[in-house]
Amino acid sequence: MHKLISLSLKNIDNFRKLNQFNTNFSLSNKNFFELYDNSNIFQRLFLRKNVNLLLEENNYIGYIWFEKQNKYHSDINSMNVIEDNNTIFLYKTLISSLVNNNLITYECEDNITNMNILNKLGFEKSKGFIELEKEFKEYLNTFSDDRISFSVVKKDKDEKARCLLQNEIFKNDDRIPINIEDIYYDEAQEYYFDKGAIFIKFDNIPIGYGQIIIEDKVASIVNFGIIEKYRKKGYGKVFLRHLLNIAVDNEFSRVSLKVDSNNVIALNLYIDLGFNIKKEFYTWQKLKLNNIKRDR
């Protein structure tokens, strides 16, 4: 008989053993204990609530670690089953713990095995990403005309401007616009790097935004873009070089970023500036799960 058990202090050592195999299903599975072991007692309590363990009789054979984005949407950080028999049923049992969600998303580095399982579980690919990385130690040239300038986004002042700009840069039919509360939430996160939130300006008017975040002492560029009117003029390359120079100023010799696998223009820009492709992965989504009874 199989059943799901919530993670607790009583069984956390069992989970540590399972977590040793966390990348078996996907290399992009996040490591729960890298976060948990560096959290305080209250953060740990919250984190434990988002993990369910799968038992087969008295043996722990799988787990799912998720994060609620809102009451309708949960994102799977990591999941894995170490039992080879009846695999589809076991993974279906794991995701049954998210039965009340209208949307489940999961970022997964593809291989033949997990693609087949996710398809059979009713997940569909929603978008693909390529992760790139660049190693460097010296400043890059940022030649541009006198009308181009840069400024750091000021907290409690520039949130509205940043919000409007990002919505203009990244607007498409599939994207839900962000609001000012989203910006304040971003600024409150541990990964937020004050010196790395940057506007690029043309004649002192913001035309683009880019951001360096720091996670596990690693620098990544996110939310990078130029509004459509000013694209294809070389400003993207100038802006990216400026962000990389900020990384050098702050003693980061390696920077990563992600790009939509269909965004050929951006991909070519990154490769032209010396970024190397590290891996390719997809976000999968499952809508309107069927109800599956959960044992406690």
C-alpha positions, 0 to 999 in steps of 0.5 A, spaced: 500 500 500 502 506 498 500 513 502 503 520 502 506 523 509 507 530 510 515 531 512 516 532 519 522 532 524 520 525 525 522 523 518 526 528 516 532 523 516 529 519 511 528 525 506 535 526 507 536 519 504 531 520 499 534 527 497 541 524 495 538 521 489 534 528 487 537 529 480 535 522 478 529 524 475 531 531 472 538 535 473 534 541 474 531 538 481 532 543 486 536 541 493 531 542 499 537 541 504 541 546 501 536 551 503 533 548 509 540 547 512 541 555 512 534 557 514 532 559 521 527 555 525 521 558 523 523 558 515 524 551 516 517 550 519 514 553 513 519 549 508 517 542 511 509 544 510 511 544 502 514 537 502 510 530 502 513 523 502 511 517 499 511 510 503 510 503 500 509 499 506 514 502 511 519 504 506 520 511 503 520 511 496 519 518 493 518 525 495 515 532 492 517 538 494 513 544 491 511 551 492 505 555 492 505 561 488 497 562 489 491 558 491 490 556 484 497 555 482 503 551 485 510 550 482 514 543 483 521 545 485 523 537 485 520 530 485 523 523 485 521 516 485 526 511 487 522 505 485 522 502 478 516 498 478 509 502 477 512 508 476 507 512 473 502 510 478 507 513 484 508 519 480 501 520 480 500 519 487 505 524 489 502 530 485 495 528 487 497 532 494 496 538 489 489 536 487 486 543 489 490 547 484 488 549 477 495 549 475 501 546 476 508 547 473 515 544 473 521 546 470 525 540 468 531 538 464 529 534 459 531 526 458 527 521 455 525 518 461 522 524 464 519 526 458 515 520 457 512 520 464 510 527 464 506 526 458 503 520 461 501 524 467 498 530 463 503 535 463 504 539 457 510 543 455 509 550 455 516 554 454 523 552 453 529 555 456 536 555 454 541 556 460 548 560 458 554 561 462 560 566 461 567 566 465 571 573 465 575 577 469 576 583 465 572 589 463 568 589 456 568 595 452 561 599 452 562 604 446 556 607 445 553 614 443 553 620 448 545 619 448 546 613 452 546 612 460 545 608 465 542 609 472 541 604 478 534 603 480 532 607 487 528 603 492 521 607 494 522 611 488 523 607 481 518 602 482 512 604 478 517 606 472 520 599 473 513 596 473 511 600 467 518 599 463 518 591 464 511 590 462 512 594 456 519 590 454 516 583 455 508 584 453 505 578 449 499 575 449 501 569 454 504 574 460 500 576 465 503 584 467 506 585 473 504 590 478 508 594 483 507 589 489 511 584 485 516 589 484 516 591 492 516 583 493 522 582 488 526 588 492 525 584 499 528 577 497 535 575 499 537 574 492 536 582 490 542 586 489 541 593 489 547 595 485 545 590 480 538 593 478 539 598 472 535 602 467 538 603 460 536 610 458 536 614 451 536 622 452 535 620 460 529 616 458 529 609 460 528 604 454 530 598 458 531 594 464 536 589 466 538 586 473 543 582 476 541 577 482 545 573 487 543 566 489 548 561 492 554 566 491 552 566 484 551 572 479 545 571 474 542 576 469 534 576 469 529 581 466 533 583 461 530 587 455 529 593 451 523 596 449 521 594 442 522 601 439 529 601 441 531 594 439 536 592 433 540 598 434 546 595 438 543 598 445 542 591 447 549 589 447 552 595 450 547 594 456 549 587 457 556 589 457 555 594 462 551 589 467 557 584 466 562 590 468 558 591 474 559 583 476 566 584 475 566 590 479 563 586 485 568 580 484 564 575 480 568 572 475 562 568 472 555 570 470 549 566 468 542 567 464 536 564 461 533 565 454 527 563 451 529 557 446 525 560 441 528 567 442 534 566 436 536 574 436 537 574 444 541 567 443 545 570 438 547 576 442 549 572 448 553 567 444 556 573 440 558 576 447 562 569 449 556 566 453 556 558 452 550 554 452 550 550 459 543 546 458 536 546 455 530 545 459 522 546 459 517 548 463 511 543 464 504 545 466 498 541 468 491 544 468 485 542 472 487 535 476 483 530 477 481 528 484 485 523 487 484 521 494 490 522 499 491 518 505 494 521 511 
